[in-house]
Amino acid sequence: MKSKIKTAVIVDRDVIALDVTRQVLELYGGYQVCVAHDSSVAEAALNLLGIVDVLVTDAHVAGCGSSSDLCRHAIEKHPSIGIILTSDSVEEKFAGAPARSQFLVKPFGIDALLAAISPKAQAKSVQRKPPLGNPAKGSISRSVHPCLNRRQP
């Protein structure tokens, strides 16, 4: 029996973080990935793709709309989509973020991203969760790719 190919759209203005996240989703998660550097490209991808299983977006996405607008658009087009918001700040206020959103604080490790995209995590994401652990505090077991530790200036 042929398994369904999972699809993800990832949005980040940091091209290195974008590429590393893409690689993790493809290699470890088995996702087909569409990358975007801003909300306009991400919205176009969400409009064109048949089914999108997960959206991973920086909380401060560039482009015409906010990350909250992008998340609402994603849910409108793909009602069962999982939403993962990322940010450099633990204290980030995600005003307007959908209740189903999960939050990853940068730098996050491979295990934190894989845990967030797991079907179990997606099923539980109906309720808002606190940010997942920061690898600097030893919350992951797999090694962290150096690019995931890169911070925006």
C-alpha positions, 0 to 999 in steps of 0.5 A: 500500500502506498503511503501518503506523502506529507507536505510542509511549507516553511517560511523564514527570512534566514536562508541558512535556517530555512535550508537546515529546517528543510533538510531536517523535514525531508531527511528525518520527517519524510516531508516534501517541502516548499520553502518561502522567504516571505509571507507572499510566496508562502501564501501562493504556495498554500494556494497552489498545493493540494494538501499541506500538512504543516506550516513552519514559520518564523513569528516575524515573517517578512512580506505583506502580512503578519505571521498571524495572517499567514497562519489564518490563511493556511488554516482557511486553505488547509483546515487540518494543517499543523502550525509551528511558529518559531522565534528567537525570544522565549518571551515572545508574545504571539498575539493572534496566533491560532490556538493550535499553534506550537512554538519553538524557540530558536535555536531549536534542535532536530529532536524538538522540530521532529517532536513538533511535527509528529502526528501525536504532537499535531493531535495535541496542538489544539491547546496552546503549548509553551515553547519547546526546550532550548538545546542549549539547556540539554533538552535534546539527545541528537546533535544540533546542526550548527546552522540551527544555532545561528541567530539573526542579527 
